[in-house]
Amino acid sequence: MAHSQAERQAMTRALELALRGPRSRNPQVGALILSPEGEILAEGWHRGAGTAHAEVDALSRLPEGGARGATAIVTLEPCNHTGRTGPCAEALIRAGVARVVYALDDPGEESGGGGERLRAAGVEVESGLLEDEARALIGPWLTATRLGRPHVTVKWAQSLDGRAAAADGTSQWITGPAARADVHVRRAQADAIVVGTGTVLADDPALTARNGDALRPEQPVPVVIGARETPADAAVRRHPAEPLFYDTHDLAFVLADLWDHGLHRVFVEGGPTLASAFVAAGYADRVLAYVAPVILGGPRLALTEIGVPSIGDAIRLAVTERITLGEDTLFVAERRDEGTRDAEKTPEEGAR
């Protein structure tokens, strides 16, 4: 059955509602209940771990029996497991919903399969409506759930000739104020910001997300990786969030521990050595390359050795955005290989 115009408009609205939910280990999900005539009966969204899922939130706004024969529009496949809350698929069945339309399949081993459960109960189910738009909304969550580790964004700034600093090591500022402001917006969207001890000792960064001179309300947890001691008076120790320190270069261990801490969107901003290590290990799910129209020459490359001996071994990325920021250009690129360089891990309890 083709999707109606009312269903397409409802899914667009559901995606807007999803954005009201917090970014966390749980996905941002929105839902609407439509009458058989396509009128909106109720709206809902997921407000965070332990709260009602979007479908149940929407159903709760209707009187008993108010959803019988209706259509549920959901940005993510209704879950099929009991965690802090019950399965949404079962809630929709009990409510008497006749049709469910969702954008994306739930990749969780335990939480997925809600569509099949609904079909088995006689509910008409359609998937894939505005799939690309929904994937853009919760892409990092999908990656983290599929791999059982945080989604990793690796950021660097470089000159046109690929240098991160001048020959004498100076690097402030390759990019201009618009690019630097964009970095702070993206820091605030992450759960953790990761640097190496070399960056801490050389630059003493605060690792905060700011709007001008003011701190943003959302602050990533600062993470420092490396064997060298972070000074007691380092700026990172005064961060609003308690820092995490790892005396190891085992990135798999670090990511697993961050996952256990509930930190599932990681922003790596630690200089060429650390950036190269994440790329070489296959952990760079997204790359942000801020390119300034300057030429520096010299040995200070934005990336160093990443284990690519020949062109056939190149790590291929898909550029999803090119953004002009003052005189600079930001290239946003996603990995194409769906994790083939990264040993896949079984996700823990899915998701919502």
Secondary structure as UniProt FT lines:
FT   HELIX           5..18
FT   TURN            19..20
FT   STRAND          30..34
FT   TURN            36..37
FT   STRAND          40..45
FT   TURN            49..50
FT   HELIX           54..59
FT   TURN            60..61
FT   TURN            64..69
FT   STRAND          71..76
FT   HELIX           88..95
FT   STRAND          99..104
FT   TURN            109..111
FT   HELIX           114..120
FT   TURN            121..122
FT   STRAND          124..127
FT   TURN            129..130
FT   HELIX           131..147
FT   STRAND          151..159
FT   TURN            160..161
FT   TURN            167..168
FT   TURN            172..173
FT   HELIX           177..188
FT   STRAND          192..196
FT   HELIX           197..203
FT   STRAND          210..211
FT   TURN            212..213
FT   STRAND          214..215
FT   STRAND          221..225
FT   TURN            232..233
FT   HELIX           235..238
FT   STRAND          244..246
FT   HELIX           251..260
FT   TURN            261..262
FT   STRAND          265..268
FT   HELIX           271..280
FT   TURN            281..282
FT   STRAND          286..292
FT   HELIX           311..313
FT   STRAND          317..325
FT   TURN            326..327
FT   STRAND          328..335
FT   TURN            338..341
//
